[in-house]
Amino acid sequence: MYSECYGPIYRNKKEILAWFSDWNEKGTVLVWTIKRIIIIHQTGIVEWHFKCDYLNKISEFDGVSLIDFNLEDKIICIKEFESKSDHYYPYSQN
């Protein structure tokens, strides 16, 4: 299963392959920087920054993925979470 940060969920390999093919026909990854990877037992936590051109619209955001593995170290579930990449400090002194 793959759960995207904005709502869609792909429940099996067939749906994931269809989504991957469709996305790559319409989009191009411009930047995908992995900032940190943490592994705890059968779970990976990955912090990243993503930027793409999708249907001629540039988008970017920071994200975290929670990745669960089975006992054979195969991915069984990915849950993606998004954060805006334009951060600011509302209470900082200028």
Secondary structure, DSSP 4 states (H G I P E B T S, - for coil): -EE-TTS-EE-SHHHHHHHHHHHHHHEEEEEEEEEEEEEETTEEEEEEEEEEEETTEEEEEEEEEEEEE-TTS-EEEEEEEEE-S----TT---
